[in-house]
């Protein structure tokens, strides 16, 4: 068994709410969040897979935890890339549970993590990029793995995306935290035409040293690439070739990586 603890901690480091349990924990927070609050998940064991839910409006994500994690409650400009229902009100249901072996062997989107943040989060999958448009939350790399595939507009939720700030050398990496087996990639490119442009080609660079060039069409529908199973710990989307059109704004709404944590 592994002890799990969820805490709501204020800006001064004071614990406002806490709950603990073996292998599973539930915390009900009966107060409105204040700016500077954060949610901490502490585990008695490291390098484990956990179902983690920091907010009932966002649901749970299956994440790989290498150390205790801390999730900052978003306020101000950072809020608009989340559902307006998230973290609101005075009744919040938080929970965490150690993942079962059969869940780790199930076919799934390995890239999904609605609680990804900037920096060294100790929580995977984790998306990071060498550029994000104007540093705005609605164009952060984390938006490309939050499970939201709406791509017919841009800006506030549910149209957040990874924006490349017109940089032809932009790259985004999804780090899984450990080795997984992947056999399919799905891209939802942003399709707010004619505001948006699109990519005619992208390259996928895998941690095993292999690369795949992928030709894309102008489309609102998902682009699907099926491949031989690869054992990888990360994948980078790079060499983004923009279409020859008037718009300077290609962007990525969502990237999904399908396969198994344990095969």
N, C-alpha and C positions, 0 to 999 in steps of 0.2 A: 504494500500500500504506500501511497505517497500523499502527504498532507498538502492541501491546497488552502490558500487564504486569499480572500478578496478584500481590499480596503478602499475606501474613499478618503482621500487625503487632501487637506486644503493647502492654500498657497504658503502657509507658514509651517507646513510639515505636520500639522495636527491631524490625527486620525478621527474622522467624523463618523464613519460606519465601518464595521469589520465583521467578517464571518469566516469560519474555518471548517474543514471537514476532510475525511480520508477519501481520496479518489474523486470526490464530488463535493461541490460547495455551492450554496445559494445565498445571495445577499439581496435583501430588499432595502433600498434607500428611500426614505420617506421625507426627503427634503429637496428643494430645488438646488441645482448646481450653481456654484458661485465661480466667477472668473478666477483662474488659478488652480481650481480643483483638478485632481487626477485620480485615475483608477489604477491600483496596483494589484498584480497577480503574483503571489509568492508561492513557490513550489519547494517541497522538501527534496525533490529529485530534479536534476537538470537533464537537458537533452531528451525531452519527452514530447509526445504529441498530445495535445489537449484541445478539447472543444471549449472555446472561450466566447462568452457573450458579455460585452460591456454595456449593451443597451438593447432593450426588447424591440425597438423599432428597426434595428440593424440586423438582429438575429445572431446566430453563432457561426464562428469560423473554426475549421480544423487547422490548428497552427502548431508549429514546431518551436519549442521554447528551449533556449540554451541557457537562460538565466531568468531571474525575476524580471517582470516586464512592467512598464509604466505607460499608461495611455492618458494623454492630456485631453481634458474635455475641451472641445473647440468652442471658441467665442469669436465674435466680430467677423472679420473677413474669412477666417478659417471655417466658420459654420456653414457657409453657403455651398460648399461642396458635399454636404451631408443632407439627408432628408430633413425637412423642417420639423418633423416629429421627433427626431433623435435628440436625446438628452434633455427633453423639455418636460416641465411639470414637476410634481412633487411625489411621484411614485415610480420607482425604477427597479426593474428586475434584472439582476446580474447573476451570472452563473459560470461555472467551469467544471469540466469532467475529464478525467483521463480517458483517452480514446481506447476503444477495444481493438483487439488484434484483427477481427474481421473487418472493422472499419478501415484499417490501414491497408487491407488487401482489396478494397473495393475500387472500381474504376471511377475516377472523379476528375474534376478540374483542379489540378494541383497548384494553380496560380492564385486561387481565390483567397483573399484576406481583407475583409472589410475594415479591419483595425490596423492596417499598415500605417506607418508614420515616417517622417524624415528621421535620418540619423541611425545610430546603432541601437536598434530596438530590441534585440535578443528574441525577436518574434518573426517567424517565417511562415509563408513566403513574404519576401520583401522586395519592393520595386524601387529602383533608383536610376537617375538619369544625369547626364552631363549638362543638360539644359532643361529649364522649365519656363514657359512664357511669363516674363515679368515677375517671376517668383510668386505668382498668384495661386491660391489654393485650388481654384477650379481648373488649373492646367498642370497640376502636380502629377508625378509619375504614379503615385499611389492610386489615382483615379482609374488607371488602366487595369487594376486587379480588384476593384471593389464590387464586381458582380453586376454593375449597371451598364446595360448595352444600348440605351437610348442614344441615337447618333444623328438625329435630324436637326439638331440645333447645337448651340455651344454656350458655355457660361455656367450659370448656377445649376445645382442638382435639379433634375436628373441628367443634365447634359454636360457634366464635368468630363474632362478628358485630359490626356497628356498632350500638352502643347509644346512645340519645339522652337518657338520664337524665331521662325524663319531660318533656322540654322541647319545647313545641309549636312553638317557633321554630327547631328544629334544622335544619341544612342540611349537606349533604355535597357536595363538588365533586371531580370527577375531571378532572385537568389532563393533557392528552396531550403537552404540551411543544411541540407544533407542530400545524399544520393536518392534519386527517384528514377522511375522508368516511364518515359514519355513516348507516345506514338502519334499524337495529333496536336496541331496548333490551330487555333481559331482567332482571327483578327476581326474586330469591328472598327473599321476606319470611319472617322467622323465624316458625315455626309450632309452638311448644312450648305448644299449647293444653292446659288453660285458663290456664297461667301467662302466656302471651303474649296481647296484643291484636293488632290489625291496623289497617292504614290503609285507609279507604274511598276516599281520593283523595290523589294526590301531584301535584306540578307539576315538570316538567323545564324548567329554564332553560338555554338554549344560548348559547354565546359569540357567535353571530351575531345575538343580540337577540331571537330567537323564544322562545316558551314553549308548552308543551303540558300541559294538565291531563289526568290519567290516572286513570280510575275503576278501583278494584281490588275484588276479592272476597276473602272469607276463604278461604284455600287453602294447601295444602302444596305445590302445583305452581307452576312458574314462571309469572310474568306476562309476556306478550310484547306489545311495542308495535312494529309495523312502520310506517315513515314514509317520506316522500320523502327521498332522499339529501340530507344537510346537510353543508356544509363547516364544521367547527367545530374549536376548539382546547381546549374544555372543556365540561362539562355539570354542572349542579348539580341535585340532587334536594332539593326544598324544599316548603313549605306542606303539611306532612304532617298530614292530617286523620284523627284516630283514631276508630275505631268506638266507638259508645256501649255499652260493656260494662264489666264490673267490673275487668278487668286494666288496669294503667297502663303495660304494657311492650310496646309495638310495637317492632320492631327489623328491621334489614336484614341478611340473611345474605350476599347476593352481588348485585352489579350488573354486568351484562355489556353492552358496547356493541359492536355488530358493524358491520363495514365494511372500508374499505381505508386503508392508510397512503398509498399512491399509487394513483390511479385510472387 
